[in-house]
Structures are given as C-alpha cells and as structure tokens.
C-alpha cells in the first residue's frame, strides 16, 4: 500500500471532522461522559480494527480516547488509515 500525498491527506481530512495529521499519522481526541462510555467506544473500534486487520494506536483516560492511525509497514498514512477513520466516524452516528 502506498503512502498518501499531503494533498490527498488534506482532502480526506476535509471529510473527517476534527481529525488532524500529526506525527505522520491521523489523530483525533474523542470525549465521552464517563469511563464506561469511552471504554465501550474503544471496544467497538477494536472490533472494527480486527475486521479490517488494521490496528490503531490509542490511549484511554477516563472519558477521553486518543486515536492515532498510521500504516506502520508503509511508514505513514495510507488509504487503510482513511478507511478506518471513516468507519470510526460511522460508529459515532449510531
């Protein structure tokens, strides 16, 4: 899988609310009302990641979840990261 160009990343981010590009990855902070809600979200993301065999870096502290998506074997952001970010956004719609 090939790396996306800076323009391709910018175009994708235009359709991914509150995501940004930092440290060679897509990044977003999610806020939830409590730890249980944040942990439930992490669990749902884990199931998606396993389905697509593409696993994010994340941290969870009380009601906050930080997600970082990068394709390690490619050395940066690829279509896999954009696709997973889009799928994560869809989780929030349900």
Backbone as JSON Lines, residues from 0, in Angstrom:
{"i":0,"aa":"X","n":[0.85,-1.18,0.0],"ca":[0.0,0.0,0.0],"c":[0.9,1.24,0.0]}
{"i":1,"aa":"X","n":[0.57,2.2,-0.87],"ca":[1.43,3.38,-0.99],"c":[0.97,4.51,-0.08]}
{"i":2,"aa":"X","n":[1.95,5.32,0.3],"ca":[1.68,6.48,1.15],"c":[0.84,7.5,0.39]}
{"i":3,"aa":"X","n":[-0.01,8.2,1.13],"ca":[-0.78,9.28,0.53],"c":[0.06,10.55,0.5]}
{"i":4,"aa":"X","n":[-0.2,11.39,-0.48],"ca":[0.49,12.67,-0.56],"c":[-0.15,13.63,0.45]}
{"i":5,"aa":"X","n":[0.53,14.74,0.7],"ca":[0.0,15.76,1.61],"c":[-1.35,16.26,1.12]}
{"i":6,"aa":"X","n":[-1.5,16.45,-0.2],"ca":[-2.78,16.9,-0.76],"c":[-3.88,15.86,-0.55]}
{"i":7,"aa":"X","n":[-3.56,14.6,-0.75],"ca":[-4.55,13.54,-0.57],"c":[-4.99,13.46,0.9]}
{"i":8,"aa":"X","n":[-4.06,13.65,1.81],"ca":[-4.4,13.64,3.23],"c":[-5.28,14.83,3.56]}
{"i":9,"aa":"X","n":[-4.94,16.02,3.07],"ca":[-5.75,17.22,3.31],"c":[-7.17,17.03,2.79]}
{"i":10,"aa":"X","n":[-7.3,16.47,1.59],"ca":[-8.63,16.23,1.01],"c":[-9.43,15.27,1.87]}
{"i":11,"aa":"X","n":[-8.81,14.22,2.35],"ca":[-9.51,13.25,3.19],"c":[-9.92,13.87,4.52]}
{"i":12,"aa":"X","n":[-9.04,14.67,5.11],"ca":[-9.34,15.3,6.39],"c":[-10.51,16.28,6.3]}
{"i":13,"aa":"X","n":[-10.74,16.82,5.13],"ca":[-11.88,17.73,4.93],"c":[-13.21,17.02,5.19]}
{"i":14,"aa":"X","n":[-13.2,15.69,5.11],"ca":[-14.42,14.9,5.31],"c":[-14.39,14.09,6.61]}
{"i":15,"aa":"X","n":[-13.4,14.36,7.43],"ca":[-13.26,13.66,8.71],"c":[-13.24,14.71,9.83]}
{"i":16,"aa":"X","n":[-14.39,14.99,10.41],"ca":[-14.49,16.07,11.41],"c":[-13.53,15.89,12.59]}
{"i":17,"aa":"X","n":[-12.77,16.94,12.85],"ca":[-11.87,17.04,14.0],"c":[-10.67,16.08,13.97]}
{"i":18,"aa":"X","n":[-10.44,15.43,12.85],"ca":[-9.23,14.65,12.68],"c":[-8.13,15.59,12.2]}
{"i":19,"aa":"X","n":[-6.9,15.29,12.53],"ca":[-5.78,16.09,12.02],"c":[-4.63,15.16,11.66]}
{"i":20,"aa":"X","n":[-3.66,15.73,10.99],"ca":[-2.45,15.0,10.63],"c":[-1.35,15.48,11.54]}
{"i":21,"aa":"X","n":[-0.78,14.57,12.32],"ca":[0.36,14.92,13.17],"c":[1.22,13.69,13.4]}
{"i":22,"aa":"X","n":[2.49,13.92,13.5],"ca":[3.46,12.85,13.75],"c":[3.28,11.68,12.78]}
{"i":23,"aa":"X","n":[3.08,12.01,11.5],"ca":[3.0,11.01,10.44],"c":[1.8,10.07,10.6]}
{"i":24,"aa":"X","n":[0.71,10.6,11.17],"ca":[-0.47,9.78,11.43],"c":[-1.72,10.66,11.44]}
{"i":25,"aa":"X","n":[-2.87,10.02,11.3],"ca":[-4.14,10.7,11.53],"c":[-4.43,10.62,13.02]}
{"i":26,"aa":"X","n":[-4.91,11.71,13.59],"ca":[-5.13,11.77,15.03],"c":[-6.47,12.42,15.34]}
{"i":27,"aa":"X","n":[-7.13,11.9,16.39],"ca":[-8.34,12.53,16.89],"c":[-8.5,12.22,18.37]}
{"i":28,"aa":"X","n":[-8.97,13.22,19.11],"ca":[-9.34,13.03,20.51],"c":[-10.86,12.96,20.59]}
{"i":29,"aa":"X","n":[-11.36,11.94,21.25],"ca":[-12.79,11.75,21.44],"c":[-13.1,11.98,22.92]}
{"i":30,"aa":"X","n":[-14.21,12.64,23.2],"ca":[-14.63,12.89,24.58],"c":[-15.97,12.21,24.84]}
{"i":31,"aa":"X","n":[-16.05,11.55,25.98],"ca":[-17.26,10.85,26.39],"c":[-17.63,11.28,27.81]}
{"i":32,"aa":"X","n":[-18.85,10.99,28.21],"ca":[-19.34,11.47,29.51],"c":[-18.67,10.77,30.69]}
{"i":33,"aa":"X","n":[-18.17,9.55,30.46],"ca":[-17.55,8.81,31.55],"c":[-16.66,7.7,31.0]}
{"i":34,"aa":"X","n":[-15.99,7.02,31.92],"ca":[-15.06,5.96,31.53],"c":[-15.77,4.82,30.8]}
{"i":35,"aa":"X","n":[-16.94,4.43,31.28],"ca":[-17.66,3.31,30.66],"c":[-18.0,3.6,29.2]}
{"i":36,"aa":"X","n":[-18.43,4.81,28.92],"ca":[-18.76,5.19,27.54],"c":[-17.51,5.19,26.66]}
{"i":37,"aa":"X","n":[-16.42,5.71,27.2],"ca":[-15.17,5.73,26.45],"c":[-14.68,4.3,26.19]}
{"i":38,"aa":"X","n":[-14.78,3.45,27.2],"ca":[-14.32,2.07,27.04],"c":[-15.21,1.31,26.05]}
{"i":39,"aa":"X","n":[-16.5,1.57,26.07],"ca":[-17.4,0.93,25.09],"c":[-17.0,1.34,23.67]}
{"i":40,"aa":"X","n":[-16.66,2.61,23.48],"ca":[-16.22,3.09,22.17],"c":[-14.93,2.37,21.75]}
{"i":41,"aa":"X","n":[-13.97,2.26,22.66],"ca":[-12.71,1.58,22.36],"c":[-12.98,0.13,21.95]}
{"i":42,"aa":"X","n":[-13.91,-0.51,22.62],"ca":[-14.26,-1.89,22.28],"c":[-14.83,-1.98,20.88]}
{"i":43,"aa":"X","n":[-15.71,-1.05,20.52],"ca":[-16.29,-1.05,19.18],"c":[-15.21,-0.79,18.12]}
{"i":44,"aa":"X","n":[-14.28,0.11,18.42],"ca":[-13.18,0.38,17.49],"c":[-12.3,-0.87,17.36]}
{"i":45,"aa":"X","n":[-12.07,-1.56,18.46],"ca":[-11.25,-2.78,18.42],"c":[-11.86,-3.83,17.49]}
{"i":46,"aa":"X","n":[-13.17,-3.98,17.53],"ca":[-13.84,-4.94,16.65],"c":[-13.7,-4.54,15.18]}
{"i":47,"aa":"X","n":[-13.82,-3.23,14.9],"ca":[-13.61,-2.73,13.53],"c":[-12.17,-2.99,13.08]}
{"i":48,"aa":"X","n":[-11.24,-2.64,13.94],"ca":[-9.82,-2.8,13.6],"c":[-9.5,-4.26,13.29]}
{"i":49,"aa":"X","n":[-10.06,-5.15,14.07],"ca":[-9.81,-6.57,13.84],"c":[-10.42,-7.0,12.51]}
{"i":50,"aa":"X","n":[-11.61,-6.5,12.21],"ca":[-12.29,-6.83,10.95],"c":[-11.44,-6.41,9.74]}
{"i":51,"aa":"X","n":[-10.82,-5.24,9.83],"ca":[-10.03,-4.71,8.72],"c":[-8.54,-5.05,8.85]}
{"i":52,"aa":"X","n":[-8.18,-5.76,9.91],"ca":[-6.79,-6.11,10.17],"c":[-5.89,-4.87,10.08]}
{"i":53,"aa":"X","n":[-6.34,-3.81,10.73],"ca":[-5.59,-2.55,10.76],"c":[-5.83,-1.94,12.13]}
{"i":54,"aa":"X","n":[-4.81,-1.9,12.95],"ca":[-4.99,-1.6,14.37],"c":[-4.42,-0.23,14.74]}
{"i":55,"aa":"X","n":[-5.23,0.58,15.41],"ca":[-4.78,1.93,15.79],"c":[-3.9,1.9,17.03]}
{"i":56,"aa":"X","n":[-3.19,2.99,17.21],"ca":[-2.55,3.28,18.5],"c":[-3.56,4.12,19.26]}
{"i":57,"aa":"X","n":[-3.75,3.83,20.54],"ca":[-4.71,4.62,21.29],"c":[-4.36,4.69,22.76]}
{"i":58,"aa":"X","n":[-4.98,5.67,23.4],"ca":[-4.92,5.74,24.85],"c":[-6.31,6.14,25.33]}
{"i":59,"aa":"X","n":[-6.61,5.71,26.54],"ca":[-7.92,5.97,27.14],"c":[-7.68,6.43,28.57]}
{"i":60,"aa":"X","n":[-8.18,7.6,28.88],"ca":[-8.07,8.13,30.24],"c":[-9.42,8.71,30.62]}
{"i":61,"aa":"X","n":[-10.09,8.04,31.54],"ca":[-11.43,8.38,31.98],"c":[-12.35,8.54,30.76]}
{"i":62,"aa":"X","n":[-12.8,9.74,30.45],"ca":[-13.74,9.94,29.34],"c":[-13.09,10.37,28.04]}
{"i":63,"aa":"X","n":[-11.79,10.27,27.93],"ca":[-11.07,10.68,26.72],"c":[-10.44,9.47,26.04]}
{"i":64,"aa":"X","n":[-10.5,9.47,24.72],"ca":[-9.82,8.46,23.92],"c":[-9.03,9.19,22.85]}
{"i":65,"aa":"X","n":[-7.74,8.9,22.78],"ca":[-6.88,9.44,21.73],"c":[-6.6,8.31,20.75]}
{"i":66,"aa":"X","n":[-6.92,8.55,19.48],"ca":[-6.68,7.55,18.44],"c":[-5.66,8.08,17.45]}
{"i":67,"aa":"X","n":[-4.74,7.22,17.07],"ca":[-3.72,7.56,16.09],"c":[-3.69,6.44,15.05]}
{"i":68,"aa":"X","n":[-3.88,6.81,13.8],"ca":[-3.89,5.83,12.71],"c":[-2.72,6.07,11.77]}
{"i":69,"aa":"X","n":[-1.94,5.04,11.57],"ca":[-0.84,5.07,10.62],"c":[-0.6,3.64,10.14]}
{"i":70,"aa":"X","n":[-0.1,3.51,8.94],"ca":[0.21,2.18,8.4],"c":[1.7,1.96,8.6]}
{"i":71,"aa":"X","n":[2.04,1.25,9.66],"ca":[3.44,1.09,10.05],"c":[4.31,0.51,8.94]}
{"i":72,"aa":"X","n":[3.8,-0.52,8.25],"ca":[4.62,-1.15,7.21],"c":[4.88,-0.23,6.02]}
{"i":73,"aa":"X","n":[4.03,0.79,5.83],"ca":[4.24,1.75,4.75],"c":[5.0,2.99,5.22]}
{"i":74,"aa":"X","n":[5.06,3.18,6.53],"ca":[5.77,4.33,7.07],"c":[4.99,5.62,7.1]}
{"i":75,"aa":"X","n":[3.65,5.53,7.13],"ca":[2.84,6.74,7.19],"c":[1.39,6.45,6.87]}
{"i":76,"aa":"X","n":[0.69,7.48,6.42],"ca":[-0.75,7.4,6.17],"c":[-1.04,6.84,4.78]}
{"i":77,"aa":"X","n":[-1.93,5.84,4.76],"ca":[-2.37,5.22,3.5],"c":[-3.89,5.21,3.48]}
{"i":78,"aa":"X","n":[-4.44,4.67,2.41],"ca":[-5.89,4.53,2.29],"c":[-6.48,3.71,3.43]}
{"i":79,"aa":"X","n":[-5.71,2.76,3.96],"ca":[-6.19,1.95,5.09],"c":[-6.55,2.83,6.27]}
{"i":80,"aa":"X","n":[-5.75,3.85,6.52],"ca":[-5.99,4.75,7.64],"c":[-7.23,5.61,7.41]}
{"i":81,"aa":"X","n":[-7.36,6.11,6.19],"ca":[-8.54,6.92,5.84],"c":[-9.79,6.07,5.98]}
{"i":82,"aa":"X","n":[-9.75,4.86,5.47],"ca":[-10.91,3.98,5.54],"c":[-11.3,3.67,6.98]}
{"i":83,"aa":"X","n":[-10.32,3.36,7.82],"ca":[-10.64,3.07,9.22],"c":[-11.18,4.31,9.92]}
{"i":84,"aa":"X","n":[-10.62,5.48,9.66],"ca":[-11.14,6.71,10.26],"c":[-12.59,6.94,9.84]}
{"i":85,"aa":"X","n":[-12.92,6.7,8.59],"ca":[-14.3,6.84,8.11],"c":[-15.22,5.87,8.83]}
{"i":86,"aa":"X","n":[-14.77,4.65,9.02],"ca":[-15.58,3.64,9.71],"c":[-15.77,4.01,11.18]}
{"i":87,"aa":"X","n":[-14.75,4.56,11.8],"ca":[-14.85,5.0,13.19],"c":[-15.87,6.13,13.29]}
{"i":88,"aa":"X","n":[-15.84,7.06,12.36],"ca":[-16.83,8.15,12.35],"c":[-18.25,7.6,12.24]}
{"i":89,"aa":"X","n":[-18.42,6.57,11.44],"ca":[-19.76,5.96,11.3],"c":[-20.23,5.35,12.61]}
{"i":90,"aa":"X","n":[-19.31,4.82,13.42],"ca":[-19.68,4.29,14.74],"c":[-20.36,5.36,15.58]}
{"i":91,"aa":"X","n":[-19.88,6.58,15.46],"ca":[-20.42,7.67,16.26],"c":[-21.81,8.1,15.83]}
{"i":92,"aa":"X","n":[-22.2,7.71,14.63],"ca":[-23.53,8.08,14.11],"c":[-24.61,7.14,14.62]}
{"i":93,"aa":"X","n":[-24.21,6.01,15.18],"ca":[-25.2,5.01,15.62],"c":[-25.31,4.95,17.12]}
